[in-house]
Amino acid sequence: MYYRSRNARYECSSVQLLKSLCLPVILYSVEALQQCKSTLASLDNVIDMAVFRIFGCSMTADIKYIRDMFGLSPVSAITVRRRYGFLRKYRECFPGLS
């Protein structure tokens, strides 16, 4: 994705591609299994490296600021939201299993 969008005029378009194409692949089925902290940290590192490549900044505070501005939440927060939605839909499918 980065190779194809490196000539993009604006970084915003690269971030949008990251959010719409890469994040679903990175986070595929993450809500179905309990993840350890090291796995979540490595997934966060993947997103940090993508932000580093897009914007060319290496300081952790800068990367965190960019992620906050573009709505790239930490993977642990995304996992909690997705797990909650998964369990809610599961309970709706099987209402007698509360």
PyMOL commands that set and color helices and strands:
alter all, ss='L'
color gray80, all
select helices_A, chain A and resi 2-5+11-26+37-55+60-69+75-93+95-97
alter helices_A, ss='H'
color red, helices_A
deselect
rebuild
show_as cartoon
